[in-house]
Amino acid sequence: MEGKEIIVGNTDLREFEYSGSNMARSLEVDDKGEPIVIEEIDTYLKSLKKSNYIFEEKSRESCNPISASIVSEKIIPHVMICKLIVIDFDGDYSVGTGFFISPRCLITSGHNVYSHHRTGKGWATKIIALPCDDDNDRHFGYSISEEFRSVSGFVDDDDKSFDYGAVIFPTSDLYRNFRKQFNYGVLTENDNEITCCGYKDAELYRGKQSLVEGPYNIFNDYFIKYSFDTDEGNSGSPLYIKDGQNYKVVGVHRGGSSCEKDCVRVREQVIKNWNIWTNL
């Protein structure tokens, strides 16, 4: 789909983003700005009002989805996955998920950074990332971003095939607490099972990281589809496979119907854009 994956953002783009150049992925630990600090972060989070908008994602027991389990260990790859507090221009918040691919770049769904449907339509104003968070333990700290990226197909056309985006942090401070990131690549027919890990914002799972793993149903050029027990809050979760000693992301969880969920599949153009974002 020509012209659908032009990079767009809520701040001025760098020259190399316009060119769409083939860039190598950067894992440089650098600080290009001043950190955004909220001294009493827990007090601040409690003061926020949750958005009334509910992203259309529910699981029905009658569909017999593969069940989620709560993650208790703060180890790789879970420390690379963050709960996101997404704040709209009116101050309301929603919960999402994101994951690190470089020291200052975190990938998430497009609708976490840019909303077509919440009251505050448009770019988020602020996103707070909390790695491996469980509401009671901020062991890895937090980081705040006001710089976001997505692509034209999603922002301009609300095309779900391109529902992915990025959160760019001003410093590498958060990453320094664990110094690991996901690899990413294309799902192949030899990859039989996938894992979805994120922040299912429902009932007993609320506030805790959870994962679902099992076989996928089908994949095409733009989506991977599966019958997993996910819910609001899982948007932006990595769909990954074990790749030797590393973990390779093959998709970004988007949502879906009550019986079948989907993620935006990592493809060559997605890889190209993610490589560019790691250089911001």
Disulfide bonds with the S-S distance in Angstrom:
Cys63-Cys259 1.83
